[in-house]
Each structure stands twice: as structure tokens, then as C-alpha cells.
Amino acid sequence: MIIIIKNTELDCNEDGTILRKMKSGKWKEIPNRSNQSKGYNVILIEKKQYMRSQIIAHAFLEYSLDDKTKFIYHLDLDKLNCSKNNLEIKTRLQLAPPLCEDRRKAQISNH
């Protein structure tokens, strides 16, 4: 699927591969390797960083690149596996782990 982000044309595929249209008109695949401190693949477009998972979710899962209330969750926990089927859009509340029984008991006993 062809998408445009800040005048940059990208060809996004469901398997997570992304090609960028160069000024020459040729397409070049953007390597999918960790290039960010937390292990994600980040793509620089006009001096702004976008995670590969965000771009794929934007192309296939109706994710807004400007919505800071939603996050991309990798189902298999592999930050480099950005295939459409491995990504889900979640809110911060949905990402928060539920309190375990021990923590609940500790909170109750402290009151």
C-alpha cells in the first residue's frame, strides 16, 4: 500500500517491509534492524522519527500517526516483527498489567 508521510512516498507491505521512493524515482527497501535504544526500527522522515510499527499500523490498521493516546503492541513481543498480523492498537490503560493478587493483598493489609 502506497502512503505519503510529509511528502515522502512509502510502499508498505503487510509483512512489515517498507520501501521508500527516492528522488531518482527508484524504490529502495528500508532495512528492518534495531536502530533505536529500546530495540525498535526507526525511520527518519523530514527530521522526524517514526517507528516502523507505527507506519505499518497507519497503512493497514487505521492508526493515526498524530494520536498520542494510542500505542502499538507487538503480539509476539518482538519489536522488529512489524507484520500487520503481529500488531494491535491499544490505549495506555489496555497496556497496563493488572494488579496481581499479592499486590492487592498488600494494599488491603496496609489500610
Sequence and secondary structure as in RCSB ss.txt:
>XXXX:A:sequence
MIIIIKNTELDCNEDGTILRKMKSGKWKEIPNRSNQSKGYNVILIEKKQYMRSQIIAHAFLEYSLDDKTKFIYHL
DLDKLNCSKNNLEIKTRLQLAPPLCEDRRKAQISNH
>XXXX:A:secstr
 EEEETTEEEEE TTS EEEE TTS EEE      STTS  EEEETTEEEEHHHHHHHHHS   TT TTEEEEET
TS TT   GGGEEEEEHHHHS    HHHHHHHHHT 
